[in-house]
Amino acid sequence: MSPRYLVVDLGGVLFHFDHAHRLQRLADVFALPTDRIDVLLWRSGFSADCDSGKYPHAAEIRDRIRAATGFTGSDDDLDAAWCSAFRPDHAVRETLERHRGSRPLALFTNNGPLEQEALLRLYSTMFDCFDHLLFSHRLGHRKPALAAFGAAAKQLGAYSDDILFIDDSATNTDAARAAGWTALHFQSSETIEQALALECSNATTQGAQAC
């Protein structure tokens, strides 16, 4: 039987992801070198702590970014720079909508409350088709930890073998398989198009209703 839940990553799948571009945007906004931004906000472990739920509110994260960088500008400018690594991939969204069938569609991403708040505000139409938004800061675990996949399945109310997961990280897809999920390593929108079209065809042949 075809998996009854379709779960996809955010950065690198639903959105193009360019961390180097984000570092440059933040450097321009904060008037600091990119290496210094990287040390303060990523290599320090701050971003990972945000993703893990250490700071539960976007406002607290903004305050901590301001304290670390000396930024005194607007929240809108900070949010736009912080989320500038993400650029919507409309082809992926359209493919998911076309091939999801009747099954629930979920997003499963390593991101914190600031990304969740800002991205849903900046790109609301990219999330309209999703039934579940599983952000790591709410789950308390980050991919590729097996606990993250367990928490996500529990949130969905799904058995592990009922989930098809699509991620651009081979490490994450390997971990998903170790957790009992079916996983597809994303490389392009064509990857999803071909895989889901084939799955749909097989499900139809077998009399399933996934497509």
C-alpha positions in Angstrom: 0.0 0.0 0.0 1.1 3.6 -0.7 2.1 5.6 2.4 -0.9 7.6 3.7 1.0 10.6 4.9 3.2 12.8 2.7 5.9 14.8 4.6 8.4 17.2 3.1 11.3 19.4 4.3 11.2 23.1 4.1 14.7 24.5 3.2 16.0 22.7 0.2 12.7 21.2 -0.9 9.7 23.5 -0.5 12.0 26.5 -0.5 15.4 27.0 -2.2 18.0 27.4 0.5 21.1 29.7 0.4 22.8 30.2 3.7 25.7 32.2 2.1 23.2 34.7 0.8 21.6 35.0 4.2 25.0 35.7 5.8 25.6 38.4 3.3 22.2 40.0 3.9 22.7 39.9 7.6 26.2 41.4 7.3 24.8 44.2 5.2 21.9 44.9 7.7 24.0 44.5 10.8 27.2 46.2 9.4 29.3 43.3 10.5 31.6 40.9 8.5 29.9 37.6 7.4 32.4 35.6 9.4 31.5 37.5 12.5 27.8 36.9 11.9 28.4 33.2 11.4 30.3 33.0 14.7 27.8 34.9 16.7 24.6 33.3 15.3 25.5 29.8 14.0 28.9 28.5 15.2 28.0 29.6 18.7 25.1 27.1 18.6 22.5 29.9 18.9 20.6 28.9 15.7 20.6 25.2 16.7 19.2 26.2 20.1 16.4 28.2 18.4 15.6 25.1 16.3 15.5 22.9 19.4 13.0 25.1 21.2 15.3 26.7 23.8 13.8 30.1 23.0 10.1 29.5 22.5 9.1 32.9 21.2 10.2 34.9 18.1 10.4 38.1 20.1 13.0 36.6 22.5 15.0 35.5 19.5 14.9 39.0 18.0 16.1 40.4 21.4 19.0 38.0 21.5 20.0 38.7 18.0 20.0 42.4 18.7 22.0 41.9 21.9 24.6 39.8 20.0 25.0 42.1 17.0 24.1 45.5 18.2 21.3 45.8 15.6 18.9 48.7 16.3 16.7 48.6 13.2 13.1 47.4 12.7 11.8 43.9 13.3 10.7 43.8 9.6 14.3 44.3 8.5 15.6 41.8 10.9 13.0 39.2 9.9 13.6 39.7 6.2 17.4 39.3 6.6 17.1 36.3 8.9 14.8 34.5 6.5 16.6 35.6 3.3 18.1 32.1 2.9 14.7 30.9 1.8 13.2 31.4 -1.6 9.9 29.7 -2.6 10.0 26.8 -5.1 6.6 27.1 -6.6 7.2 24.1 -8.9 7.6 21.9 -5.9 4.4 23.2 -4.2 2.4 22.7 -7.4 3.8 19.1 -7.8 2.9 18.3 -4.2 -0.7 19.6 -4.7 -1.0 17.7 -7.9 0.1 14.3 -6.5 -0.9 14.4 -2.9 -4.3 12.9 -3.6 -6.5 12.6 -0.5 -3.7 12.1 2.0 -2.5 14.6 4.6 0.4 16.8 3.7 2.9 17.8 6.4 6.0 20.0 6.6 8.8 18.7 8.8 11.7 21.2 9.3 14.6 22.1 11.5 13.6 25.7 12.2 12.8 27.9 15.1 9.9 30.2 16.1 11.3 33.2 14.2 11.3 31.3 10.9 7.9 29.9 11.6 6.4 33.3 12.3 8.2 35.2 9.6 8.0 32.7 6.7 4.3 32.1 7.2 3.8 35.9 7.1 6.0 36.6 4.2 5.0 33.6 2.1 1.6 32.6 3.3 0.4 31.0 0.1 3.3 28.5 0.2 1.8 26.9 3.3 -1.9 26.9 2.4 -1.9 23.3 1.2 -0.4 21.8 4.3 -2.4 20.1 7.0 0.4 19.9 9.5 3.4 22.2 10.1 6.0 20.3 12.2 8.7 22.8 13.3 11.6 21.3 15.3 11.3 23.9 18.0 7.8 22.6 18.9 8.9 18.9 18.7 11.9 19.5 20.9 14.2 17.6 18.6 16.1 18.2 15.3 16.6 15.9 12.4 18.4 13.6 12.0 17.8 12.5 15.6 15.6 9.5 15.7 13.6 11.2 18.5 12.7 13.9 16.0 11.1 11.4 13.7 9.3 9.7 16.6 7.9 13.1 17.8 6.8 14.0 14.2 5.0 10.6 13.7 3.3 11.0 17.1 2.2 14.6 16.2 0.7 13.2 12.9 -0.9 10.3 14.7 0.8 8.0 12.1 2.6 4.7 12.1 6.1 5.0 10.8 5.4 2.8 7.7 2.5 5.1 6.8 4.8 8.0 6.0 6.6 9.1 2.8 9.3 11.7 3.6 11.1 13.9 1.1 14.3 15.8 2.2 17.3 17.2 0.4 19.7 15.8 3.1 20.8 12.2 2.6 21.6 12.1 6.3 18.0 12.9 7.1 16.5 10.5 4.6 18.8 7.7 6.0 17.6 8.6 9.5 14.0 8.5 8.3 14.5 5.0 6.9 16.1 3.9 10.2 12.9 5.2 11.9 10.8 3.0 9.6 9.7 5.8 7.2 9.8 5.6 3.4 12.1 8.3 2.3 13.0 10.1 -1.0 16.2 12.1 -1.4 15.2 15.3 -3.1 17.3 16.7 -5.9 14.9 18.8 -8.0 11.1 19.3 -8.5 11.4 16.6 -11.2 12.5 14.2 -8.5 9.2 14.6 -6.8 7.2 14.7 -10.0 8.6 11.4 -11.2 8.5 9.6 -7.9 5.0 10.7 -6.9 3.6 10.1 -10.4 5.1 6.5 -10.4 3.7 6.0 -6.9 0.3 7.2 -8.0 0.3 4.9 -11.0 1.3 1.9 -8.8 -1.4 2.8 -6.2 -4.0 3.0 -9.0 -3.0 -0.3 -10.3 -3.3 -1.8 -6.8 -6.7 -0.2 -6.2 -5.4 2.2 -3.6 -6.8 5.7 -3.1 -3.6 7.7 -2.3 -3.7 9.6 -5.6 
